[in-house]
Amino acid sequence: MKSLSRRNFLQMLGVGGAGLALSPVLSPTVACAQSQGAGDGKNLVVVNLLGGMDGYGALPYYDGTLATSFQNQLRPTLSLNPNQVIQLTGQNGLPQKIGLHPAWKSLHDVASSRMKVLKNYGIVQDPGRSHDTCQILMSLGVSTLQAGANVGLLARLMDHQNWDSMQFWSFADTNSSDLNATKKRPISVYNLDSFNHNHIWWESEEMAERANAFQQQLLTLRSQKSSLGQSFLTESENMHTTIQEVVSNISPINVGSNATGDYDESRIGQSLRDAMKVLKWKESGKNMLTLVSQQGYDTHSGQANSNGDSSLSSLITTLSDNLAVFYTDLALSGLLDSTVILIISEFGRTLRENESSLSVAGTDHGHGSNTIALGASITSGIIGDDLTSNDLTDPWYNAGRPTLDYRDIFSDVFAWMGVTPEEIFTETSYTRQPLGLFS
């Protein structure tokens, strides 16, 4: 990672050891990890949509009996006119045809040839419909909670690959287990454009140097009593030069403002912008993991309200527009062929709308859902099973029962990255089913 000390930077920011932390008022928004040893330059970008995205609204059926059921019985208020749905190729002969909400247009325009739709995915056991429970399960990579489980699947990947701590950035974690690596704790930083240690921690350079000298004196006293104190002293000596390396070499990297547009000021826009800077900055040949998140998908009401910022259409438009810029940046930087983008959410929504008034109608916590994977050598197409008649007619359950285990999606990508999935997903009840994501 050029001359930057990964482990030093970790300790300087106060993650996994003593040090000075950034303002707790700011909210981080992206986590990144890069492989420590030689890699093949493959990258995984996980986009976590918090709140439970309505996959049946974001990727609706537009032709077939399922489309008819949604339009006439299940969601007469929320369903789109089939003519509005972005139709996907490769569905000749399929009785149930699925497409994209028109809000996906900007992303579809640039990425349709490398976009797979994944139908009816989720936690295959019945986990209940709690945001926290389902997010924890998905972060851990399990189907049921286990005593002592606290290292998430992304952290296990970091441990398994022995990725260095500087190579795991955290601008936000969607669950603490995402970042709870046992070997080397990840780094916690914030918006790269405002990452200036002089303004965040100190009032002047003189005060910064004075504080640093005082801290070293304190750590010297500690080091006389413990090896840990000596370690802190070593980290402290490199604090300012390390941070300046970040300020000088990462923050100024130009991204966005391409033919597709520019990143906006939304949380997801700034997250993807910063993730792109780190991807462009990383050493050639290294593998990298990136986790970003977007909030707001708990659409109990106003899901189709065209005037609301929290409507499904508005949320997807923001996500799509920024992903389109990110996707184009990847292509312009020569990173597209080596980068996969997975969009996930902790659960889907109920099949039936909860109100008949357009201004208030929404959907409630469900189970299975539809989603998208794109980039790299992913080919266009559809993977997964359609909803069944039992799903549609069960008034009590009122949700899709997933038949595609979310871990199988990750497993295909891990295998593509050269990682054996079974070494990451160790739950005895899980047996991998290859999906053919890249074919």
SULQUI-V362104 format. One record per backbone hydrogen bond with DSSP energy under -1.0 kcal/mol. NH is the residue of the N-H (numbers start at 1). CO is the residue of the C=O. Records with the same first field share a line. If there is no record, write none. Layout:
BEGIN
NH = CO + CO
END
This chain:
BEGIN
4 = 1
9 = 5
10 = 6
11 = 7
12 = 8
13 = 9
14 = 11
15 = 10
20 = 12
31 = 291
32 = 169
33 = 289
35 = 287
41 = 285
43 = 338
44 = 288
45 = 340
46 = 290
47 = 342
48 = 292
49 = 344
50 = 294
55 = 53
57 = 54
58 = 54
59 = 55
62 = 97
63 = 97
68 = 64
69 = 65
70 = 66
71 = 67
72 = 68
73 = 69
74 = 69
75 = 70
79 = 75
84 = 81
86 = 100
94 = 91
97 = 63
99 = 60
100 = 86
101 = 58
104 = 101
105 = 102
108 = 104
109 = 105
111 = 107
112 = 108
114 = 111
116 = 373
117 = 381
118 = 371
119 = 383
121 = 369
122 = 404
127 = 125
134 = 130
135 = 131
136 = 132
137 = 133
138 = 134
139 = 135
140 = 136
141 = 137
142 = 137
149 = 146
152 = 177
153 = 139
156 = 152
157 = 153
158 = 154
159 = 155
160 = 156
161 = 157
163 = 158
167 = 164
168 = 165
169 = 32
170 = 187
171 = 30
178 = 175
179 = 176
181 = 179
187 = 168
189 = 170
194 = 191
195 = 192
196 = 194
200 = 196
201 = 197
202 = 197
208 = 204
209 = 205
210 = 206
211 = 207
212 = 208
213 = 209
214 = 210
215 = 211
216 = 212
217 = 213
218 = 214
219 = 215
220 = 216
221 = 217
222 = 218
223 = 219
225 = 222
226 = 222
230 = 226
231 = 227
232 = 228
233 = 229
234 = 230
235 = 231
236 = 232
237 = 233
238 = 235
239 = 236
242 = 238
243 = 239
244 = 240
245 = 241
246 = 242
247 = 243
248 = 244
249 = 245
250 = 246
251 = 246
253 = 250
258 = 261
261 = 258
270 = 266
271 = 267
272 = 268
273 = 269
274 = 270
275 = 271
276 = 272
277 = 273
278 = 274
279 = 275
280 = 276
281 = 277
282 = 278
286 = 283
288 = 42
289 = 33
290 = 44
291 = 31
292 = 46
294 = 48
297 = 50
299 = 297
300 = 298
303 = 361
305 = 302
308 = 305
311 = 308
312 = 303
315 = 311
316 = 312
317 = 313
318 = 314
319 = 315
320 = 316
321 = 317
322 = 318
323 = 319
324 = 320
325 = 321
326 = 322
327 = 323
328 = 324
329 = 325
330 = 326
331 = 327
332 = 328
333 = 329
334 = 331
335 = 330
336 = 330
339 = 336
340 = 43
341 = 374
342 = 45
343 = 372
344 = 47
348 = 367
350 = 364
351 = 398
353 = 74
354 = 362
360 = 357
361 = 357
363 = 299
366 = 348
368 = 400
369 = 121
371 = 118
373 = 116
374 = 341
375 = 114
376 = 336 + 339
378 = 375
381 = 115
383 = 117
392 = 388
393 = 389
394 = 390
395 = 393
398 = 394
403 = 120
404 = 120
406 = 122
408 = 405
410 = 406
411 = 407
412 = 408
413 = 409
414 = 410
415 = 411
416 = 412
417 = 413
418 = 415
419 = 414
423 = 420
424 = 421
425 = 421
430 = 427
439 = 436
END
